[in-house]
């Protein structure tokens, strides 16, 4: 059985309610589902980071510079209220 795919933009799931985790075959299926889910989440995050311009197509950081609001000379503050 495959990991359930959720609506676009939501978190997919890897259910185990149909498995008997004391059974080695079902435990192996659970491992497969979790790994498939992890791969799906990693791929989605990579696409998001590329879209935001944080990494390039090879997964390398585009820049190591801090954003302007994090520079020491920025007028932003951490103080709340």
C-alpha positions as CSV (number, residue, x, y, z in Angstrom):
1,X,0.0,0.0,0.0
2,X,1.3,3.5,-0.8
3,X,1.6,6.6,1.3
4,X,-1.5,8.6,1.1
5,X,-1.1,11.8,-0.9
6,X,-2.9,14.7,0.5
7,X,-4.3,17.8,-1.1
8,X,-1.7,20.1,-2.8
9,X,-0.1,22.2,-0.1
10,X,-1.0,20.0,2.8
11,X,1.3,17.5,4.5
12,X,1.1,14.0,3.0
13,X,0.8,11.0,5.4
14,X,2.1,7.5,5.8
15,X,-0.6,5.6,7.6
16,X,0.0,2.4,9.5
17,X,-3.5,1.6,10.7
18,X,-3.7,-1.2,8.1
19,X,-0.4,-2.8,9.2
20,X,0.6,-5.2,12.0
21,X,4.0,-3.8,13.1
22,X,4.8,-7.0,14.9
23,X,4.8,-8.7,11.4
24,X,8.2,-8.3,9.7
25,X,6.6,-7.8,6.3
26,X,4.3,-5.1,7.5
27,X,7.2,-3.5,9.4
28,X,9.2,-3.4,6.1
29,X,6.2,-1.8,4.4
30,X,6.0,0.8,7.1
31,X,9.7,1.6,6.6
32,X,9.1,1.9,2.9
33,X,6.2,4.3,3.4
34,X,8.2,6.5,5.8
35,X,11.1,6.7,3.4
36,X,8.8,7.5,0.5
37,X,7.1,10.2,2.6
38,X,10.5,11.6,3.6
39,X,11.6,11.7,-0.1
40,X,8.4,13.5,-1.1
41,X,8.9,16.1,1.7
42,X,12.6,16.7,0.8
43,X,11.7,17.2,-2.9
44,X,9.0,19.7,-2.0
45,X,11.3,21.6,0.3
46,X,14.0,21.7,-2.4
47,X,11.5,23.2,-4.9
48,X,10.4,25.8,-2.3
49,X,14.0,26.8,-1.5
50,X,14.8,27.1,-5.2
51,X,11.6,29.2,-5.8
52,X,12.6,31.5,-3.0
53,X,16.1,31.9,-4.5
54,X,17.9,30.4,-1.5
55,X,19.5,27.5,-3.4
56,X,20.3,27.0,-7.1
57,X,19.3,24.0,-9.2
58,X,22.3,22.0,-7.8
59,X,21.2,22.6,-4.2
60,X,24.0,25.1,-3.5
61,X,23.4,28.3,-1.5
62,X,22.9,31.3,-3.8
63,X,24.4,33.7,-1.3
64,X,25.9,33.6,2.2
65,X,25.1,37.3,2.8
66,X,22.6,38.1,5.5
67,X,19.3,39.7,4.5
68,X,19.3,43.5,4.9
69,X,17.1,43.4,8.1
70,X,19.7,41.2,9.8
71,X,22.7,43.4,9.2
72,X,24.2,45.2,12.2
73,X,23.4,48.6,10.7
74,X,19.7,47.7,10.3
75,X,17.1,49.7,12.1
76,X,15.1,46.5,13.0
77,X,15.1,45.4,16.6
78,X,14.4,42.2,18.6
79,X,12.6,44.1,21.3
80,X,8.9,43.4,21.5
81,X,6.2,45.7,22.6
